[in-house]
Amino acid sequence: MEPYVIYLRGINVGGKNKIKMIALRAALTAAGFEQVRTYIQSGNIALLSSLPKEKVRTKIEQLLAQKFVLDSELIQVLVLNASLYQAIIAEKPDTFGVKFKDRDYRYEILFPIAVTPDELLEELVVREGVDRVWKGTHALYFRRPGPAHPDYSKTALARIVKKPIYQSITVRNYRTAMKMSEILQALSSRCCKNVKP
């Protein structure tokens, strides 16, 4: 069995594509996935499966279409095996996620689904002196001012929403990404198979 993190893009956003996590866990379990875990309501899943990554993605896409009423054009499924997910977490910059006493920042990881980090970086608007972005091997790491920061309203991150490439990424904040790493580690301890990304 292989542990996976699955991020669903486009569910429970703005009152659209509503899925209750208890129903999602039940559907995934009934489909043969094991030790299914979810975190909050934004489509964060960890589970065990004997299937390879692409078959996990296809199976979940089919399950979502069959079991739930969704706008399929907005839904994307990102599947990351344990070694790849933990590599993304390990590659974050040293100061990424750090809380400063005199500066309020928010941190997001931008996970490409159908594009490369380089392609995403080309489309991303970064306001100099306000935002900061780091490019990793498999993801982008974005820091922006938080609500208590004087430059809070100046961040340019939201501009990506208006671009076509936005449909090919999913974004998770630092806390969620780290929580999923913890859940994944717990699942990984239940199995002994290690697969390279």
Stockholm file with secondary structure:
# STOCKHOLM 1.0

chainA/1-197         MEPYVIYLRGINVGGKNKIKMIALRAALTAAGFEQVRTYIQSGNIALLSSLPKEKVRTKIEQLLAQKFVLDSELIQVLVLNASLYQAIIAEKPDTFGVKFKDRDYRYEILFPIAVTPDELLEELVVREGVDRVWKGTHALYFRRPGPAHPDYSKTALARIVKKPIYQSITVRNYRTAMKMSEILQALSSRCCKNVKP
#=GR chainA/1-197 SS CEEEEEEEESSSBTTBSCCCHHHHHHHHHHTTCEEEEEETTTTEEEEEESSCHHHHHHHHHHHHHHHSCCCTTTCEEEEEEHHHHHHHHHTSCTTTTCCCSSCCEEEEEEEESSSCHHHHHHHCCCCTTTCEEEECSSCEEEEEECTTSTTGGGCCGGGGGGSGGGGGEEEEEHHHHHHHHHHHHHHHTTCCCCCCC
#=GC SS_cons         CEEEEEEEESSSBTTBSCCCHHHHHHHHHHTTCEEEEEETTTTEEEEEESSCHHHHHHHHHHHHHHHSCCCTTTCEEEEEEHHHHHHHHHTSCTTTTCCCSSCCEEEEEEEESSSCHHHHHHHCCCCTTTCEEEECSSCEEEEEECTTSTTGGGCCGGGGGGSGGGGGEEEEEHHHHHHHHHHHHHHHTTCCCCCCC
//
